[in-house]
C-alpha cells in the first residue's frame, strides 16, 4: 500500500493523474478486506474511466476478491450490454477477464468459448502471464471449467502445459516471487497434489504473498483450501493480514491520502 501511494505521487508529479491509480488502490484495500476504502477508490476510478472494457477490468477483479457473485454477474451483464455483438470479438486480456467472470458465475460454456476464441497464451506479455488474474491464472480457471463440464482430458492436458510453462520460470530462470508460487500452488491443487500445493503456498507466503481473500473466494481453489494442512496455513495468513490491515488503518488515520490525491489532481485541472 505504501509503495503504491509513493508510486502515485511520483507518477502524478511527472505525468499527471491517471484513472488506473484509483483502481489499483481499490484492489490494495480489497486485498486487506477494507471494503469501504476499496469502494471509495473504485467509485473514483469508475468516474474517470469511459471505456467499458477498462471499467470491467477493475470491477471484475474487485468482485472476484470479494466473492461478490451478484456484483460480478451485474458487471458481466453491463459489459455485454455495452458491447453488444462486439462481445464476441474480445481478445487477449479483455477476453480472459470476461471468460473468468463467466466461469465464476458458473456460465461455463460462455467462459470456455470466450477463452478458446479470444485468448492465446503465446501472444501475451510475461508480466501479464504471471499476474494471478492474468494469463496463467486465467488459464487455470479454464482448466477448472473443463473439469466442471466433464472435459477432464482437456483439463489434464492444459494443466500439464501450464505446469511446464511455470517450470520455465521456476527451474530455468530460478525465479522466486509470490505470483509465481501462487500460480504453481493453484496448478498443483487443480491436479490433486495438495501436499505440493501446500509446500508451494508456503513458499509464496515467504515471498510476501497475502492473497487470502482471493483464494478463499476462487472456485478453482475450493478443493485446495479444504485440505487441512492448507487450511491451517491460510489461518496464519489471515492473522498476518489482520496485522497489516491495522497498520494501514492507522496510517490512513494519521494522513488523509484521499484529500492529498484530490489536491494533486486539482493541480492538473482534472
Protein Blocks (a to p, Z undefined) as FASTA:
>chain_A
ZZmmmmmmmmmmmnopafklmmmmmmmmmmnopaklmmmmmmmmmmmcmblklmmmmmmm
mmmmnopaklmmmmmmmmmmmnmmmlmmgghjlmmmmmmmmmmnopaklmmmmmmmmccf
klpcfklmmpmklmmlmmmmmmmmmmmnopamlmmmmmmmmmmmmmmmmmmnopacfklm
mmmmmmmmmnopaklmmmmmmmmmmnopaclmlmmmmmklmmmmmpmklmmmmmmmmmmm
mmmmmmmmmmmmmpcfklmmmmmmmmnoZZ
